[in-house]
């Protein structure tokens, strides 16, 4: 949309326009050669201009012959990626396959444990329920293991802080450091509780 200019004997103006809410903008006087901000072209350095002016195809190649090759490259998906991006994609796929493999191994082990001796529907539903409970138990175990690891790390940090204070590296501990030292007993109790649950 170009700006509507009005020129009269006193100079050049941007005409009054109506806003979407119905109110009117005032008419503004502008100097000769004024270009509104939205109409100013974006600056492009010589390299950008060169690459924009450069043809997509090599000289002499028929665009109709190049079209099928471009479509095949787009369909491939990986064709436009750098070496690093391709390598990362392969790693991601490998990780995903490894996770799926681990999950299937875990499920197969769980199925081996829960052998179905009878074909009655009651026993099958019980076995399915056992498998579900076992999966929940394993996920809660891994969560507890993660919490134990975090608690041990915090305790190790508290012990290192205590050693620094004892050796004189830290002359006067800050308020946060005193609070950290005060939490030691609570961390030890929580760690014992979690280890007993395992």
Secondary structure, DSSP 8 states (H G I E B T S, - for coil): ----EEEETTEEEE---B-TTS-B---EEE-TT---GGGS-----HHHHHHHHS-SS-TT--HHHHHHHHHHHHHHSSTTS-HHHHHHHHHHHHHHHHHHHHHHHHHHHHHHHS------HHHHHHHHHHHHHHHHHHHHHHHHHHHHHHHHHHHHHHHHHHHHHHHTSSSS--HHHHHHHHTHHHHHHHHHHHHHH-
